[in-house]
Amino acid sequence: MRPLSEVSSAAGPADVEQAGAALVEHYPRLVRLGYLVLPPSLGCHRRVLTAHALAQRALLSGRRAGCVAGGGVPPPRSSAGAVVVDPSYAYVRGRVLRGALEASRPLRRVRVTLLLPLVWGLRLFPHSGGSDELALEQVLSALSAPARAACVLRGLERLPDAEVRRALVAAGVTDPHAALAEAEGVSAPYALLDSPEFDPCSLQARPPDLLRRRQHAKAAVAAVAALLVCGALLGLPGNGWAGNGWGRGTPPVSPYTRNAAAEQALDPGALHRVSATFWRRSPRTDFTSWPTRGDRAGDTRLLRRALTVWAHPDGAVRASATPRTPVGPPMGAPQLLYAGSVDRATVVLFYDGLRIVRYAEPRDASPAGGVALDFARVDGADMASAGALIAGRTRDRVRYLTAPWVHAVSVRNLLAPGSAPRLLRRTPDGVTAALTSPATAASCRAWEAIELRDGSATRLMTDLGELTPARLTSGPPSAAHDVSGRAERDSWARTACLLLSVRSHGVRSVNSWQFAEQLLPEDNGSAHWLCTRAETWRGTGSRVLAQFQAPSAPSVATGGPPGAVAARAEDTPACGMRDPRVLAGVLWKSHGGRWYVLAAGSEQFASLTTSGGVEGRSDSRLLAVPARAGDRARLNGTLTDGSRVGALR
């Protein structure tokens, strides 16, 4: 059984000599790729030089990393209809793509564009194209860097979408699905990418603005003189690294701290502290009503270190953030949630109204051990989503800090719905005992989630690799509720392992509900169709999975094997409050060895049809059509109001 869409398989790596030969052979194509991915806002001259610099440094960066064949080579793929790519060329292309994406970030452009080659006294630009090329240039300039890369890999390299996603991930793109979705809006013919307009190897030269260059030369002399004066002033005593609570190895005082509000934000005495009983009378039941806890909450030196690192982290700080979470300094004095020892680290948790910020340092407070700084967006939190935070994480173990209104915490293995939960001990400050984190486990043999019991409900939450655990719910989007009862736990037992596809994605909650039940051909039992939707804290980037759960052998403790993903989508209202409808299909093999295309739609569908490799129609929202192994079908449905829609994708 597999989804109607195919996934390609992997092959092998390349070495330095072969990569060098590929670079020489395909140099014009690689430079064109870098030129197209670089932001047009750089201007033609800088884009030309930067594209050549990226191609020429592709091998140097590979040698500096230690080896070419190791982890940096994106392996070629050999799926049906895909072009088999030389692994040496794939490696060099990946290095150029990564460099172009890094150069698209404002903080990286200067470093990249100062590399060789350099041209003085001339302005270089490719030959001009026609109106179509100009229109395409304007469209590309409006895209984000990952979307430009996706468009170029599709059009210039002729890669299928699965290969584009792999290339983007290898180049450091965190959200390749969103990049592909944005690239879908480019309607210009891909053949235009081969135009001389985008060829940085065939160039024209013109002089720069000579009068302006003379003015710039005078300004440069004045700037150098001013820089020398500033350097002398910065060398005076009084701005050293000592005296700010850390000692040797502390970052210097930032100009940010010269602002009065910023100085208050870095003052441990100005931190907002909440009493232990405030949550009982607070008008809001969220992070604002969490009390200040921890045996180090009065340690001024610790708090000053944490605030200083937050305001201006240096290169030694290991920083992480959920997608689209601002990582800047505090905008004012934040709220102190917790400061204390967790395992082998000292942890400080802050809340600034938008973000949870976690600072962690080794127990001995030695800067040589390194510190960690994590950010998570939590705007719009309520009682259900503010029930717990991740206080500590060591390898595959995790500890939670629970909200003051939580009466008890239990651990439930989602893959064993028939097993009773076990009580999880907590310290008086609300820190739980350690339990296994499913987000970092090497395999999905168990999935330990926590049940938080308060005065009104029992909520199921799970770690997905971030500071905030995700809430798990069941039921249709209009009536989603906390997981309860054996039937809903059985459904989640076959869904839990699919949560690995949404970890580290800024997920706030995941709702899974059954939208159809289907009797299988040849008396093979009854299958369930479920839709699982992961909502994010930021509102965008939601992920939707339609899954097919074939009947399995009955078991007292386990819920059966994981469901098969029939379709997936991102940034779509499908399967949610705004648009609860969903349609998906699979190619399924019966116990007798015969193949069928099975499909199901939610209650909004009146009929279904398949076309392409398999022809069939059903006057209901369920469909079963005989097929052959490897068949691919196009699935469509008609709603009760007569409109036609396609399958989830």
PyMOL commands that set and color helices and strands:
alter all, ss='L'
color gray80, all
select helices_A, chain A and resi 16-25+27-37+40-42+44-56+58-65+87-103+106-113+131-142+145-155+161-170+176-183+190-194+196-198+210-234+255-258+260-265+268-270+278-281+287-289+300-311+367-369+477-479+486-493+496-502+521-523
alter helices_A, ss='H'
color red, helices_A
select strands_A, chain A and resi 2-3+123-126+203-206+318-321+335-342+345-351+355-362+372-377+388-394+397-402+408-413+422-423+435-436+448-453+458-462+470-474+481-482+507-519+526-536+543-549+564-570+583-589+595-601+605-612+616-618+622-627+633-639+644-646
alter strands_A, ss='S'
color yellow, strands_A
deselect
rebuild
show_as cartoon
